[in-house]
Amino acid sequence: MPVPVPRSRWSIERLRCSLLATACSYAAAVLLLTSCGVDVNSQTQLEYTPADGVQAEAGELSVRGVVVVSAGDGSARVLAGIANNGASADQLVGLDVAGVSVELPADGLQLPPDGFASLGIEGAPSSVASGTPETVAPGRFVPVTFVFAAAPRVSVDALVQSPDGIYATLAPTPVPTS
């Protein structure tokens, strides 16, 4: 029969301290290593648009994917989608690019409740402005202002794209002046 080895109180306390220090080290390591990127600027907390267009909110309206297409020749087409998240209809009654009014349909762009309307793409109302300044050139950002019948006015700085690639069929054709 083996003879029990007497343990001193000092060795038991030393073992406890060692275990406690190890546990605290593991807990600190877990907290430090798993909290990388947890702050107000962490990647999952930042809103961004994974496309060319910019977005804005105007009351119950969400303006999405705003892009201006221009070859820098004095004409520009605005592309946008507008979602009406409200219970009442609204309409786009005014639009300008760098201070130049965009030709809209006579009754504006209708925005039904809980609906969506596109602007400037094929099959949607036209959104061409003629006589835009030279600053409306590909690669630049220009102010685009949307004016609604009920929702507040909203302005965005939209990127001007050249009419090639995915925008080739959306090249603006100047509106004839009379």
Residue frames as qw, qx, qy, qz and C-alpha x, y, z in Angstrom:
[[0.000, 0.892, 0.451, 0.000, 0.00, 0.00, 0.00],
 [0.430, 0.499, -0.041, 0.751, 1.44, 3.33, -0.99],
 [0.367, -0.491, -0.433, 0.661, 2.26, 5.77, 1.69],
 [0.161, 0.914, 0.328, 0.173, 0.44, 9.13, 1.28],
 [0.498, 0.164, -0.099, 0.845, 2.77, 12.03, 0.79],
 [0.149, -0.752, -0.442, 0.465, 1.91, 14.89, 3.06],
 [0.328, 0.609, 0.271, 0.669, 1.24, 18.13, 1.16],
 [0.262, -0.291, -0.353, 0.850, 2.01, 21.38, 2.72],
 [0.176, 0.805, 0.458, -0.332, -0.46, 24.21, 2.84],
 [0.057, -0.674, 0.310, 0.668, 1.98, 26.30, 0.85],
 [0.147, -0.090, 0.826, 0.536, 1.96, 23.94, -2.19],
 [0.168, 0.590, 0.789, 0.014, -1.88, 23.80, -2.26],
 [0.054, 0.849, 0.188, -0.491, -2.12, 27.61, -2.17],
 [0.122, -0.500, 0.545, 0.662, 0.51, 27.84, -4.90],
 [0.198, 0.213, 0.889, 0.353, -1.48, 25.40, -7.05],
 [0.135, 0.764, 0.597, -0.202, -4.69, 27.43, -6.52],
 [0.018, -0.792, 0.101, 0.602, -2.97, 30.68, -7.46],
 [0.179, -0.265, 0.738, 0.594, -1.47, 29.09, -10.54],
 [0.189, 0.442, 0.855, 0.195, -4.86, 27.75, -11.67],
 [0.069, 0.842, 0.392, -0.364, -6.53, 31.09, -11.00],
 [0.088, -0.658, 0.347, 0.662, -3.83, 32.97, -12.95],
 [0.194, -0.004, 0.844, 0.499, -4.18, 30.55, -15.87],
 [0.158, 0.641, 0.751, -0.005, -7.97, 30.93, -15.90],
 [0.017, 0.853, 0.136, -0.503, -7.70, 34.73, -15.80],
 [0.166, -0.445, 0.577, 0.665, -5.16, 34.67, -18.64],
 [0.187, 0.263, 0.872, 0.368, -7.48, 32.56, -20.80],
 [0.094, 0.786, 0.576, -0.204, -10.44, 34.81, -20.03],
 [0.055, -0.773, 0.124, 0.619, -8.46, 37.94, -20.89],
 [0.194, -0.214, 0.740, 0.608, -7.20, 36.36, -24.13],
 [0.188, 0.501, 0.827, 0.171, -10.75, 35.40, -25.15],
 [0.048, 0.862, 0.356, -0.358, -12.04, 38.91, -24.47],
 [0.113, -0.682, 0.335, 0.640, -9.20, 40.60, -26.31],
 [0.191, -0.122, 0.812, 0.537, -9.16, 38.32, -29.34],
 [0.157, 0.528, 0.820, 0.154, -12.92, 38.21, -29.87],
 [0.034, 0.854, 0.343, -0.390, -13.47, 41.93, -29.54],
 [0.334, -0.195, 0.425, 0.819, -11.31, 42.93, -32.50],
 [0.030, -0.249, -0.560, -0.789, -13.33, 45.42, -34.51],
 [0.261, -0.689, -0.676, -0.002, -16.03, 45.96, -31.91],
 [0.163, -0.380, -0.192, 0.890, -16.42, 49.70, -31.79],
 [0.390, 0.673, 0.295, -0.555, -18.57, 52.34, -33.48],
 [0.371, 0.665, -0.427, -0.488, -16.65, 51.91, -36.74],
 [0.493, -0.144, 0.852, 0.101, -16.65, 48.14, -37.00],
 [0.056, 0.097, -0.719, -0.686, -17.36, 46.84, -40.49],
 [0.089, -0.443, -0.881, -0.137, -20.81, 45.48, -39.67],
 [0.079, -0.695, -0.484, 0.526, -21.94, 48.84, -38.29],
 [0.036, -0.427, 0.260, 0.866, -21.12, 51.01, -41.32],
 [0.626, 0.616, 0.425, -0.221, -23.74, 51.70, -43.97],
 [0.114, -0.454, 0.553, 0.690, -22.46, 51.69, -47.50],
 [0.749, 0.510, 0.101, -0.411, -23.82, 51.33, -50.98],
 [0.597, -0.237, 0.676, 0.361, -22.16, 48.46, -52.85],
 [0.540, 0.608, 0.508, 0.285, -22.87, 50.15, -56.20],
 [0.368, 0.294, 0.144, 0.870, -22.18, 53.34, -58.15],
 [0.213, -0.692, -0.335, -0.603, -25.23, 55.23, -56.88],
 [0.062, 0.137, -0.579, 0.801, -25.82, 57.12, -53.65],
 [0.327, -0.542, -0.763, -0.134, -28.84, 57.00, -51.38],
 [0.059, -0.183, 0.293, -0.937, -30.89, 59.38, -49.25],
 [0.102, -0.512, -0.834, 0.179, -34.02, 59.50, -47.12],
 [0.134, -0.201, -0.098, -0.965, -36.80, 62.07, -47.51],
 [0.628, -0.143, 0.256, -0.721, -39.44, 61.45, -44.88],
 [0.826, 0.035, 0.513, -0.231, -41.21, 58.22, -45.87],
 [0.768, 0.628, -0.109, -0.069, -39.38, 58.12, -49.21],
 [0.682, -0.438, 0.452, 0.373, -36.11, 56.28, -49.88],
 [0.528, 0.794, -0.232, -0.192, -34.10, 57.55, -52.84],
 [0.790, -0.313, 0.487, 0.202, -31.71, 54.84, -54.04],
 [0.712, 0.126, 0.501, 0.475, -28.99, 54.36, -56.64],
 [0.247, 0.938, 0.093, -0.225, -28.71, 57.98, -57.78],
 [0.602, -0.151, 0.440, 0.649, -26.24, 58.22, -60.68],
 [0.350, 0.812, -0.018, -0.467, -25.79, 60.88, -63.35],
 [0.732, 0.142, 0.505, 0.436, -24.78, 59.74, -66.86],
 [0.259, 0.936, -0.008, -0.238, -23.08, 62.36, -69.03],
 [0.814, 0.273, 0.109, 0.500, -20.38, 62.57, -71.64],
 [0.374, -0.507, -0.045, 0.775, -19.63, 66.12, -70.53],
 [0.226, 0.256, 0.539, 0.770, -21.35, 67.55, -73.62],
 [0.225, -0.103, 0.047, -0.968, -23.97, 69.65, -71.85],
 [0.742, -0.227, -0.293, -0.558, -26.58, 66.95, -71.33],
 [0.026, -0.261, 0.877, -0.403, -27.07, 64.63, -68.38],
 [0.688, -0.280, -0.513, -0.429, -29.47, 61.83, -67.44],
 [0.327, -0.415, 0.634, -0.565, -30.35, 61.09, -63.82],
 [0.640, -0.091, -0.745, -0.165, -30.90, 57.45, -62.86],
 [0.197, -0.260, 0.638, -0.698, -32.64, 56.71, -59.58],
 [0.442, -0.363, -0.800, -0.180, -35.14, 54.49, -57.82],
 [0.231, -0.308, 0.339, -0.859, -37.56, 55.91, -55.29],
 [0.366, -0.307, -0.878, 0.036, -39.42, 53.75, -52.77],
 [0.387, -0.476, 0.043, -0.789, -42.47, 55.13, -50.99],
 [0.319, -0.043, -0.887, 0.330, -42.58, 53.44, -47.59],
 [0.237, 0.062, 0.399, -0.884, -45.56, 55.51, -46.45],
 [0.294, 0.420, 0.841, -0.175, -49.31, 54.91, -46.52],
 [0.364, 0.815, 0.260, -0.369, -50.09, 57.88, -48.80],
 [0.714, 0.486, 0.265, 0.429, -49.09, 58.61, -52.39],
 [0.225, -0.770, 0.136, 0.582, -46.52, 61.26, -53.25],
 [0.732, 0.609, 0.204, 0.228, -44.87, 62.47, -56.44],
 [0.537, -0.263, 0.181, 0.781, -41.56, 63.82, -57.65],
 [0.280, 0.893, 0.341, -0.091, -42.36, 67.33, -58.91],
 [0.214, 0.939, -0.269, 0.004, -38.88, 68.75, -59.41],
 [0.893, -0.173, 0.184, 0.372, -35.35, 67.56, -60.08],
 [0.312, 0.926, -0.213, 0.011, -32.18, 69.45, -60.85],
 [0.890, -0.027, 0.021, 0.456, -28.56, 68.60, -61.61],
 [0.501, -0.120, 0.008, 0.857, -25.96, 71.19, -60.66],
 [0.077, 0.475, 0.193, -0.855, -28.65, 73.88, -60.66],
 [0.292, 0.151, -0.564, -0.757, -30.16, 72.92, -64.05],
 [0.699, 0.079, 0.399, -0.589, -33.76, 71.67, -64.08],
 [0.155, -0.061, 0.950, 0.265, -34.42, 68.18, -65.40],
 [0.527, 0.009, -0.355, -0.772, -37.35, 67.67, -67.77],
 [0.237, 0.064, 0.915, -0.321, -39.95, 65.52, -65.99],
 [0.036, -0.467, -0.802, -0.371, -43.36, 64.31, -67.20],
 [0.190, -0.522, -0.149, -0.818, -46.11, 66.97, -66.85],
 [0.717, -0.569, -0.169, -0.366, -47.66, 65.19, -63.84],
 [0.281, -0.685, 0.630, -0.234, -44.31, 64.41, -62.24],
 [0.435, 0.171, -0.884, -0.002, -43.23, 60.92, -61.26],
 [0.729, -0.433, -0.092, -0.522, -46.02, 59.19, -59.35],
 [0.183, 0.300, -0.855, 0.380, -44.97, 57.38, -56.14],
 [0.691, -0.386, -0.423, -0.441, -47.76, 55.06, -54.99],
 [0.554, -0.609, 0.425, -0.376, -48.04, 54.10, -51.29],
 [0.745, -0.288, 0.601, 0.028, -45.80, 51.14, -50.44],
 [0.804, 0.560, 0.186, 0.072, -44.58, 51.32, -54.03],
 [0.544, -0.404, 0.383, 0.627, -41.48, 51.92, -56.11],
 [0.550, 0.821, 0.139, -0.071, -40.78, 54.03, -59.19],
 [0.700, -0.119, 0.284, 0.644, -37.71, 54.23, -61.42],
 [0.189, 0.930, 0.018, -0.315, -36.37, 57.29, -63.13],
 [0.081, 0.790, -0.499, -0.345, -34.21, 57.53, -66.25],
 [0.358, -0.195, 0.888, 0.213, -33.93, 53.86, -67.17],
 [0.222, -0.013, -0.725, -0.653, -35.53, 52.27, -70.21],
 [0.348, -0.467, -0.784, -0.215, -39.30, 52.15, -69.86],
 [0.319, -0.625, -0.479, 0.528, -39.30, 54.75, -67.05],
 [0.150, 0.970, 0.183, -0.053, -39.93, 58.49, -67.32],
 [0.626, 0.512, -0.099, 0.580, -37.11, 60.46, -68.92],
 [0.491, -0.817, -0.101, 0.285, -34.79, 62.51, -66.76],
 [0.659, 0.257, 0.154, 0.690, -32.55, 64.42, -69.17],
 [0.147, -0.887, -0.105, 0.426, -31.19, 67.90, -68.46],
 [0.636, 0.532, 0.169, 0.534, -29.74, 70.05, -71.22],
 [0.103, 0.843, -0.102, 0.517, -27.35, 72.92, -70.74],
 [0.786, -0.584, -0.090, 0.183, -25.58, 71.45, -67.73],
 [0.052, -0.924, 0.372, 0.079, -22.31, 73.16, -66.79],
 [0.586, 0.540, -0.600, 0.066, -18.91, 71.76, -67.71],
 [0.251, -0.447, 0.744, -0.428, -18.55, 70.48, -64.16],
 [0.859, 0.063, 0.366, -0.352, -21.03, 67.72, -65.04],
 [0.520, 0.576, -0.613, -0.148, -18.33, 65.48, -66.48],
 [0.927, -0.099, -0.362, -0.017, -17.51, 61.80, -65.93],
 [0.659, 0.054, -0.493, 0.566, -15.62, 61.12, -62.72],
 [0.015, -0.284, 0.287, -0.915, -16.95, 64.15, -60.87],
 [0.109, -0.492, -0.807, 0.308, -19.59, 64.46, -58.18],
 [0.096, -0.308, -0.226, -0.919, -22.47, 66.87, -58.78],
 [0.265, 0.143, 0.622, -0.723, -25.37, 67.99, -56.58],
 [0.271, -0.283, -0.756, -0.524, -28.73, 66.42, -57.49],
 [0.241, 0.040, 0.508, -0.826, -31.84, 67.78, -55.76],
 [0.178, -0.368, -0.870, -0.276, -35.17, 65.93, -55.61],
 [0.277, -0.034, 0.252, -0.927, -38.32, 67.95, -54.86],
 [0.110, -0.310, -0.942, -0.068, -41.46, 66.06, -53.79],
 [0.307, -0.578, -0.381, -0.653, -45.09, 67.18, -53.43],
 [0.681, -0.671, -0.154, -0.250, -45.35, 66.09, -49.77],
 [0.860, -0.285, -0.101, 0.412, -41.99, 64.73, -48.61],
 [0.232, -0.872, 0.157, 0.401, -39.12, 67.09, -47.82],
 [0.564, 0.770, -0.298, -0.007, -36.63, 68.13, -50.49],
 [0.816, -0.417, 0.319, 0.241, -33.45, 66.06, -50.51],
 [0.421, 0.822, -0.375, -0.079, -30.04, 66.64, -52.13],
 [0.901, -0.231, 0.278, 0.239, -27.24, 64.18, -52.80],
 [0.061, 0.747, -0.543, -0.378, -23.80, 64.41, -54.38],
 [0.922, 0.221, 0.305, -0.087, -24.01, 61.88, -57.20],
 [0.466, -0.358, 0.611, 0.530, -21.17, 60.42, -59.24],
 [0.578, 0.642, -0.144, -0.482, -21.17, 61.26, -62.95],
 [0.707, -0.076, 0.668, 0.218, -20.61, 58.15, -65.06],
 [0.146, 0.400, -0.554, -0.716, -19.56, 58.14, -68.72],
 [0.805, 0.249, 0.132, -0.522, -22.07, 56.59, -71.14],
 [0.546, 0.398, -0.723, -0.144, -20.22, 53.33, -71.67],
 [0.069, 0.095, -0.941, 0.316, -20.25, 49.85, -70.16],
 [0.006, -0.460, -0.869, 0.179, -23.48, 49.25, -68.26],
 [0.114, 0.680, 0.288, -0.665, -24.51, 52.87, -68.95],
 [0.193, -0.098, 0.617, 0.756, -24.00, 52.70, -72.75],
 [0.021, -0.501, -0.763, -0.407, -27.71, 52.39, -73.53],
 [0.233, -0.806, -0.483, 0.250, -28.54, 55.22, -71.12],
 [0.376, -0.017, 0.122, 0.918, -26.56, 57.95, -72.84],
 [0.159, 0.686, 0.408, -0.581, -28.48, 61.20, -72.57],
 [0.348, 0.444, 0.509, 0.650, -29.83, 62.70, -75.75],
 [0.061, -0.122, -0.177, 0.975, -30.16, 66.46, -75.50],
 [0.210, 0.670, 0.671, -0.238, -33.71, 67.75, -75.14],
 [0.312, 0.451, 0.366, 0.752, -34.53, 70.06, -78.08],
 [0.082, -0.491, -0.352, 0.793, -35.05, 73.66, -77.02],
 [0.283, 0.661, 0.605, 0.341, -37.73, 75.68, -78.74]]
